[in-house]
């Protein structure tokens, strides 16, 4: 695998105080998505460089890196999203946006919690944006719901297996540990662990050409990428019910109460 130098101007040190403060706030309110990005920046030191090196070592990675497509710009274009045929990954992503009310622009905005390296004109920063912008596509591919704590925690574990980064591990692990007390059982935590295992078994999807992937039939894409059905996750959804599956979300709890 190719080896590249670290991000210019970085210390290479993790910011544990920032991470601890952010994880406490996130566990108190799972809807406070800005804390996710604080944790990532505090703990995922050097992660984009590692994954960028992995990308350009792949057969198509050099071309993808050379073209340097900003995926958020494409995903935020209604005409682009509307063009995908029924049954494709792109059509499922379109349905995801319509059902959740989420948007690529919204994900970008919530990530801008402070002046940061992510916006720099640098290959590593571009790769970091790429992983951020693919998050909702990964929800579609894996089947993990985006509007519940369980689905987000399972996808976080899947993401850690795929791209590394201590921040992903800390978020998923903290959510799973808290669930043991809240749900009075291990099913939530086992669904998170399954997310990690499924991420390990799947092909490295961070290296995919997403403009091509979106045009693939969803089931065929899942099969090609080795993304397994999340059996434990689906069981946890059924047995825990909506309230416990979203125990971190104050917004979801209010909706369920209403």
N, C-alpha and C positions, 0 to 999 in steps of 0.2 A: 504494500500500500504506500502511496505517496506520503511524504512528510513535508509539512510546510511550517514556516515560522509562525510565532504567536501573533495575535492582533497587536498592531503597533500602539505603543503608549499605554498598554495595560500592565497592571502589577502582577497578574497571575494569582492574586490572593482572593479567597472567598470572603464575602462580607456576612459573617454569621449573625451579627447583631441585627442587621437589616432583615435577614431571612427569618430569624426567630420572631421579630416583631410582625412581619408580614404573615407568617403561618398562623400566629395567634389570631390576627384579624380575620384571616380567611376561614379558620375553623369556627369563629364566632358568627360569620356571615358569609356563606358560600357564594352569595351573589356579588360580592366585592371582587370582581375579576381582576381589578388592577393589582391586587396583592399577588396574583399568580405571576404576573410579569416582574414584580419586585423580587420575588423568590428566584425566578429564572435568572435574572441579571446578577443576583447576589451569589448564586451557587453554580451556575452553568459555565464556569470559567473555562475558556479554551474549547468549548464544545463545538462551536461553529467551525473553527479551524479544523478540528478532527473530521467532522462530517463533510466539509468542503473537500478535504484531501480524499476522502472516501469517494465522493461524487466524481471527481475528475479522474479517478483510477478506474471507473467503470467504462463500458464500451460506448455508451451514449453521453456520459457525463461531461466530457470535454465540450461537446456541442451545446449541451444544455447550459453549461457555465458560460460559454462564449456568447450565446444569445441573450443570457441574463434577463429573461422575461420577468417582469414584476407581476406576480400572480394576482395580487390584490386589485390591481388596475383592471385585469381581465374579468375577475370574478365579480367586480362591482358594476360591470357593464350589463345592463338588462338585456340588450340585444344579443350579447354573447351567451348569456345563460339561457335565454329563450330558444336558442337555435338547436339544442340537443334533442334527439329523437326519444320517444318514450322507451323506457326500459334501460336506458343508458345510465352511466354514473352521473353524467351531467344533468339528466332529467331528475334523478333522485336528489341531486344537490339543489336543483330548482325547487323541488317539493319541500326539501328541508328548509330552505329560506322562507318559503311561503308559510309553512306551518309554525315555525319558531319566531318569525319576525326578525331574525338575525340578518346581518349583512357583512360583506367583506370590509366595507368602510368602517362599520362599527367595531369590528375586531381590531382594526388598525388604530382607531381612536382610543380604545380602552388600553391599548398597549403603550400609549405615549404618556406615561406617568411622570417622566422626568427627562431632562436632556440626556441623550443616550447614544451609544455607539451604533445602535440598530439602523439609524437613518443615514449613516455614512456611505459615501460612494466607495465601497470596499467589497471585495468578493465574500469575505466572511460575513459582513453585515447583510449582504444580499441573501446568503444562504439562511441566516437567522430569520429574515423576513419570509423566506420561502417556507420554512417549517411553520412559522406562525400562520401564514395564509392558507396552509393546507389543513389546518386543524379541523375545520368543519367538513372537509372532504373525507378526512379520516373517520369522523363520526358516521358519515354515510357508508363508507366501505366496511367498517367494523360492525355497524348496527347498534353502537352504544348511543343512547339518547343524550342530547345536549342540554335538556332542560330538567335534569335531575342529578342529584349528587352522585348516585351510584354509577350512572353512565359516564359522567365526567371523570370520576376517580378511576374507573376501569380503563378509560382511554388514556389517562395520564400514565397509568402503569404500562399500557401498550406502547405509548410514546417513549417511555424510558427504555424499554427493551429495544426499540427501533433506533433511537438516536443518542441514547445515553444522556448525561446531564444530571447531576445530583439533585437539581431542583425538582425534576419530575418525580424522582424517587421519594423525596421528602414529602411532597404534596400527597402522592398516592398512599404512602405509608401512614401519614398523619390521619388522613381521612379513614383509612381502614382501622387504625387503632382506636380512634374515637367511636367508630361504629360498634365496637365490641361492647361498649358501655351503653350506647344509645339504643341499639337494637336487641340487646341481651342475647346475642348469638354471634356466630362466625360467618354467616352466609354472605353478608356484605363484603367482609374481608376476603373470603374465598373467591368472590367474583372479581375483586381487584387483582388477586393473585393470578386468576385465570387470564385477565387482560395482559399481564406481564408475560405469561407463558405463550399466549397466542401471538404476542408481538415478537417473541423470540423465534417462533416457528415460521412466521411469515417472511416473505421476501422483503428486502430493504425498500420500502415504498417511498422514502424520502428522495430516492434517486430516480423516480419515475418522471417521464415527460407528461406533465399533467394536462397539457392541451390535447394530447392523444388519449390519455387515460379517460378523460371525461366523455369521449365519444364511444368508449367500449360498452357493451352490455354489462350491467352491474354484476350479474351472477358469474359471467365469464371472467370479469376482472377479479372478482374475489377468488375464483378458482385458480387463475393464473398466478396471483400474488400469494396464494397459500393462506388466505385469511379464513380462519375457521369460525364456525357458528359458536357464539358465546353461550354455551349451554348453562353454565352455572349462573351467569348474569341474568339470563331469561328466567331461570328458576327463582333467583333472588327478587326480581321484579314482581313475580306472581306472589311469592310467599311473604315478602316484606310489605307489599302494598305501596301506594304512591307516597304516603306520608313518610315512612321510614326510608324508602329509597331516595328521598330528597331531604333527609334530615338536616343537611347543612344549609338548605335554602330557605331563608326567611320569607322570601317572596312567594315561593311555592307553598309554604305552610299557610300563608295568608289566603292564597287562592283555594286551597283545600278546605280551610275553615269556612270560607265564604260559600 
